[in-house]
Amino acid sequence: MDPVLIGEILAGTMFLGVIGFLLLGFPVAFTLAGTSILFAFAGLYFGVFDMSNLRSLAGRYTGYMLNEVLVAVPLFIFMGVMLERSNIAEQLLSTMGRLFGNMRGGLGISVILVGALLAASTGVVGATVVTMGLISLPAMMRAGYDPKLACGAICASGTLGQIIPPSTVLIFMGDMIAGMHSQVQMSLGNFAPTTVSVGDLFAGAFIPGLVMVALYITYILFMAVVRPESCPATPIPPEEKAGLGREIVTALIPPLLLIFAVLGSILGGIATPTEAASVGAVGATILAALRRRLSGQVFVDVARRTAVITSMIFIILFGASVFAIVFRQMGGDDLVHEFLSAMPGGAMGAMITVMVLMFVLGFILDTFEIIFIVLPITAPTLLMLGVDPVWLGVMIGVNLQTSFLTPPFGFALFYLRGVAPNSVTTGMIYKGAIPFVLLQITAIVLLFMFPQLVLWLPGVLF
């Protein structure tokens, strides 16, 4: 049999094998590496893989550890975990709840706005969903909100940290797409390609993030008109309105200052994402100290959680490196290139195919798993077909935001299930997420129809 055909068959089977082992519940990083090594031995047996290719792993791992851009990841995680301890979410939710309480759907709108502010301050999905689940879900239930609408609003607003900068997902995608874009351009004969940076993706994701917020709020207002009993008003007593203006200012200033320091410095070209992340980490620590929430034990707990989350992400990245080497050397890249190039509609047809694949994988895999597995084997072909790298990164980011909301493995649903009262069933949480998944699909369609929603701001700033 043709060695090329054998290699492509093994590469395709390996991809399906990884998905199968993940569905059986095996750890992601060890599944990626272990399955790839098994298929490497199979490739060696059939003469389509050379084990010496695995020697490049040491250089790859060293490159990850020396990559200055990726240093921003633990710093942003530290900032998010520290802010969780500084009580910003509690104050924002209580203040916004009183500000919008007199209108139908006011509490729901408050949850969406606070989720957006926390996303721009922390970028940590789990912390946002859990915090708002503990604080706002009981308040919304007491106010008579439909549990499904309340759960959907909390989960969806919590996932905004996936796309609104600073997002750890955008950092990884920006770094990966930058390298792929340079390689593709050089292979096409352009030896002085335009560089792509994490800052470009941050700028590109800013307006789509606001579009998501607007869609969520529009849905809440729609429900307030169509089914007013699902999101009733919660009138505020006159005595509680006293000093509300001052409270709004004191609640909003700290997160807005932090957002300005971090995002403003990146988008303004003053600092790199890593430098801005260090400013954010220090700022979050100072904020916790000013709120009398900082102690030696708190600092140790924050550092430990940061180390755990960072290790989890990077060990998946290390396992995905083994997968990428074996898949590529057995001809998987050529197989994917031929498949996507044959799609009707050219570049847009290939892009739609990849987006649908990622959306479906979001039902069973985590965001980072999809990025580290699918992006390296599909992005080079899409870039070679002429897809803009910034638009590609933001589109994937918005698409993968749905992976937090799609059952059965939507992590935002799990986070909320862990803190929701027993009266809120898992079925309610799942049903509540469905309308917001449809809203995210609507956002993807809008970005397809109007790419300038992504490309305008990076073009102006950079």
Secondary structure by P-SEA (a helix, b strand, c coil): ccaaaaaaaaaaaaaaaaaaaaaacccaaaaaaaaaaaaaaaaaaacccccccccaaaaaaaaaaacccccaaaaaaaaaaaaaacaaaaaaaaaaaaacccccaaaaaaaaaaaaaaaaccccaaaaaaaaaaccaaaaaaacccaaaaaaaaaaaaaccccccccaaaaaaaaaaaaaaaaaaaaacccccccccaaaaaaaaaaaaaaaaaaaaaaaaaaaaaccccccccccccccccaaaaaaaaacaaaaaaaaaaaaaaaaccccaaaaaaaaaaaaaaaaaaaccccaaaaaaaaaaaaaaaaaaaaaaaaaaaaaaaaaaaaaaaaaaaaaaacccaaaaaaaaaaaaaaaacccccaaaaaaccccccaaaaaaacccaaaaaaaaaaaaccccccccccaaaaaaaacccccccaaaaaaaaaaaaaaaaaaaaaaaaccccccaaaaacc
